[in-house]
Every structure is written in structure tokens, then in C-alpha cells.
């Protein structure tokens, strides 16, 4: 059985709407490729009690827990120290990281001071393993099955790619999509349910869409309207392709023109 993952998006700015999260799609996609399907996502505030309690809850339920946000130099960046409290270990300066960051800052033009605020980024739960990446000398870290990463998307992605080779995954998750313009969920619900019952190990999803200038069959543009995208996802490629073939036949039987892939923008 594949290991499963949970993502904690940490930050008041996400909950307030000030910042739009851009990390979930990347992580869910990459984890699926590694055979670690994402099973739960939570957005939580920069509140110590909430972070500690949530980390302790989900690290016992999931094989891997990923967090994004809250590891910068400011007063509200408290994820690292909260993870230390969740594991019951000291939050202490990681000397190797401090030295790497200090050397990096000293090389800048002009040099940057390694002050108390920046030292926070070199302070980790005792026993944590730094996640070092090409984008910054301020690391993320892994503590047990909890992997703590930056909230800035390009830095988070760099951290994840550095971490990925060490993750214990499973069979990669594969998916296939079929869409049809002018077909709506109410028309295909019964047939789609029957296909799902024949492939219980798959996740078969129905996603309605509307495009002001949707691409019509044959690539003709300027066709206002909507339709439905039907996605089959799982770890068995033969089953995914068989379900996709049944979905395609169902749509064709309704007089629709099934189009492989996602709907055009």
C-alpha cells in the first residue's frame, strides 16, 4: 500500500486572503509522481497552540507530513519552534547552518549582517535534518516524518526537489482525462457511477467547466459554453486506461465528441 501524505499550509496571510497559496498543486502533483498521494490539506494560523496540536495529530495519522510557511526571520515565523515543541525537543542554533548562512551573507556585496532575526532561520529542533537547496542557505528541515519548508513557492519547490530523493514512496499515481463540451454532470451521473463501481480502486472525478471561448471539437475556437472533464486516477495504469475507455464510449454513446486531455482554456 502506498504511503500517504498531509499538507499543513501555515500562515495568517493565507487565511486572511492577503496571500494566495501556490504550493498545493505543485506538491500534490509531485507527491503523486512519487507514489505518495495527498490525502488531507489544512490551512492553519500562526498560533502556537494550533500548530503544535495539529502537527502532533497529523504526524501520527500520515506517513509524511509537509508544512509550508513560517520559517522566515520575523516574529510571526514560528513554525520551526512549534515543531520543536510538538516533538518535545529544544529549539537550538544549528551550528553548521549558522556557519553556512554567515559565510553566504559575508560574501554579499555589500555584506549582510548575521543578526538575531536571521539567526532564527539557523535555529532548528534538536535532531532535525536540514533540507538544503540551491535557492537559499536558510534551510527547511525534516523532523521524523514531518518535512518543514518555506512558503515562497520557488524556494519551497527547490527544497522539495532536494528532499524528494530521500522520501519513501510507492507506486506512482497516474491519471487520464476526457472532456466533452455541451455535456453536463446531470446527464452522465448514472453512467459514471456505474463505471466507478466497476473500478473501486480508482478515483473517478467529474469536473464541470465553463469557458467563454471554449475550444469546440476539432479545435474550433469561439464556442461559448461549458461541459465536463472526467478524470480517472489510480496506481494501476491498465485500470485507469480501461476506465477512461469506458468513459469515452459513454460520452460517444450520448452523441458527444470525447476529447482526450483537459479542457482548453
Secondary structure, 3 states (H helix, E strand, C coil): CCCEEEEEEECHHHHCCCCCCCCHHHHHHHHHHCCCEEEEEEEECCCHHHHHHHHHHHHHHCCEEEEECCCCCCCCCCHHHHHHHHHCCCEEECHHHHHHHHHHHHHCCCCCCCCHHHHHHHEEECCCEEECCCCCCCCEEEECCEEEECCCHHHHHHHHHHHHCCCCCCCCCEEEEEEEECCCHHHHHHHHHHHHHHCCCCEEEEEEEEEEEECCHHHCCCEEEEEEEEEEEECCHHHHHHHHHHHHHHHHHCCCCCEECCCCC
